[in-house]
């Protein structure tokens, strides 16, 4: 019982110094991959890069201690990071304080959901996400993740559109206008290093090598080059005018937002007081304010895009002061620094006396030193209600990824995996992670593979991984300042290459054409609706449920006859003759409210086609369950057939169905002498009774071989 609550106690059975050393080396190896990956994934989630290190701090330890897999490496992963960004985008601006607070709250929700499923032993709920749906979603997510990093690779900034593909079009248009080539080439260098080392030296931590090389290069060449200047030194009336208009639109939004908050309170009071007129007034005012806010946001977006297209060159004056001209308006005799400068513009107003200019590439910047402060996330019920559907999807997706990895590893190690215990471990990891400022985490395929290959024996390897992250947070964060953003983009692109699996579509189609179609539709819809990724998943789940219900509403009902070898087979598919007087019907699936009438219709059709029918044998081996509707249908069939002078019998009724027949007294109505243990036992009794001696000699179900009838 104690080991069930604390599964990590089982690690130390037969543990020795050699195993301890193996776990230590494996943990350190995984940490060398995790540290740069976690920062990249944090930015994919819309978080500052160092929050990835927070997510790599406690979750790996807790998941290892309370999970069932000894080699599963938990932490930030690509798909969960993308889902986090998609769920929080409507609530706040990526990277803002509010956004970070919501991400931490989302981690808490995900953890609580997973923990509840684990404690209630509901790990099977993950089966609602079928393999075709997950395959389609994962392939689409890989493409979305990779293309979302193009802006960082090209060194451009654009506003996000309603659809991901529209955002990518904006990125391409901006890159055609201007690409920061040092950013692009340093990203390509990182990709080249990782791909080359993966092929020629797979044991070398290629991600770490790429990070070290590019960070040193960034520091040596002065990759980052920013300036904050007075607006007066910008020698462009167009730029000054655009900045003023942008500030006017941006500064107009907060007062309207405050006014809308007051209007919302008025609306709530009117609803509570059942004051219809006041409610209508408040709703009208709210819509007017919302329209004004949307108009200002649209204007701000248009001005921001125009400002981003402005390219400046610095003209160094004789007194070493600097004036900034549009690149096409630079005086011919001006001395420049050789850089192209752009205005850094975000969602906030630009300070006229402190205009931020960038003449280089983007880097990670300052990473706070030390461990995050431990605190329980602020609970906001309205936000939690909005986040709950996303939390449920992230929980199931994250767990499916984690359990798939754990099972794959267990097939090599021979370890037993308990899905419910794994849910408990993942749930506690996200709950504790939320207290340590983490966003949702899950099991990582790539890092788990590294952990296994490095020789990890127990979950202590994950403890060593987390301790390495702690050391990095305490002492080495200043070394990360010059890490280029394009390198993080390259790390993400490299990581998601393994998620693309085209053969999964073909495999699903070969299994069942509708599974292949569901996989393709999930893929297309996820791409189309991105960044609203939940819609693609929900569509896939709904399609799977529709197929499931359709198949159960129209189960396989087979008419059996004997072939040349005297084996009972489907008469229709084999093109064989059936007996005119005795029909053997095999029903496959549970008999319940959704398909009971289908069986009744099939029997009715049979009665119309075979006017000389005397007996029907229902082979019930495939009926594994029956409800009240199914029992009522059987009762009516027995009455109807016998009143039409057609007898009915059953064979192979299992215990579950038999108990229902006995409880409802249908067993007595059918008659004990009409219920047989096997189909052959039933035929030995029924067949002679349903035929004359002459009819038995020519009956396809008789004991003598009959010629096979081939239908054209």
Number of C-alpha atoms within 10 A of each C-alpha: 6 8 10 12 10 12 18 19 13 13 14 12 7 7 12 9 8 9 17 17 15 17 27 21 19 25 28 22 23 27 28 19 19 29 23 25 27 28 26 32 30 29 25 29 32 22 24 20 25 25 26 30 30 27 31 32 27 29 35 30 25 24 33 27 24 26 28 26 29 28 30 34 35 28 33 31 30 27 25 25 26 24 25 27 22 19 24 22 17 11 14 14 14 19 17 13 12 13 20 23 19 25 27 25 28 29 30 29 25 32 29 21 22 32 26 17 22 22 13 11 15 15 23 11 10 17 10 14 19 17 16 27 27 21 26 30 27 22 27 25 26 23 16 22 23 21 19 21 23 21 22 24 27 24 24 22 19 18 14 16 13 12 14 19 19 13 19 20 12 20 25 18 12 20 18 10 12 17 16 17 14 18 26 20 15 25 25 16 18 26 22 14 17 24 17 13 17 15 10 9 12 13 13 13 18 23 27 18 17 25 22 17 15 21 21 14 16 21 14 10 9 11 21 19 14 17 14 14 18 13 20 14 15 20 16 16 9 13 19 16 13 17 25 17 17 27 20 15 20 20 16 16 19 11 11 16 15 11 14 20 13 13 20 16 12 18 21 13 15 18 14 10 11 11 12 11 10 16 19 14 14 22 16 13 17 20 13 13 18 15 12 16 21 13 14 20 18 13 17 27 20 14 19 23 17 14 21 18 15 19 18 26 25 24 20 15 12 8 6 8 10 18 20 22 21 20 14 9 12 18 11 6 7 12 15 16 11 10 13 19 22 20 23 18 18 14 14 11 18 20 15 15 12 13 20 18 18 18 23 20 24 20 21 21 19 14 18 13 14 14 17 16 9 12 11 15 19 10 12 10 9 8 13 17 11 13 21 16 13 22 27 17 20 29 30 23 22 25 23 23 19 25 25 15 21 28 19 13 21 17 11 9 13 9 14 12 18 16 25 23 24 26 33 27 29 34 34 24 34 35 31 21 28 31 20 23 27 33 34 34 34 32 27 22 23 17 23 23 17 23 28 22 13 20 18 26 21 24 27 25 34 34 24 22 30 28 19 22 24 19 13 20 22 14 11 15 17 15 15 20 16 23 25 27 24 32 30 31 28 27 28 27 22 16 20 21 14 12 17 16 14 11 10 19 20 17 14 20 18 12 10 11 13 16 24 22 20 27 28 25 21 29 25 16 22 27 23 17 16 20 24 21 24 21 16 23 24 17 17 30 20 13 20 21 14 12 15 12 14 13 13 19 20 17 18 14 18 19 20 24 25 24 22 13 8 15 11 16 15 20 16 14 9 16 14 22 21 19 22 17 18 26 23 23 22 21 19 18 21 21 29 20 17 15 22 24 18 18 22 16 12 13 18 14 11 16 18 10 11 14 10 13 20 21 23 22 24 23 25 23 18 16 19 15 17 21 14 14 16 20 20 17 20 20 18 11 17 19 16 14 18 13 10 12 11 19 21 22 20 25 21 19 22 15 11 12 18 17 14 17 20 12 9 15 13 17 17 12 14 19 13 11 11 18 21 19 14 15 19 12 13 21 19 10 13 19 18 13 13 19 19 10 10 8 15 17 14 14 22 23 25 19 12 13 15 19 11 14 11 9 9 4
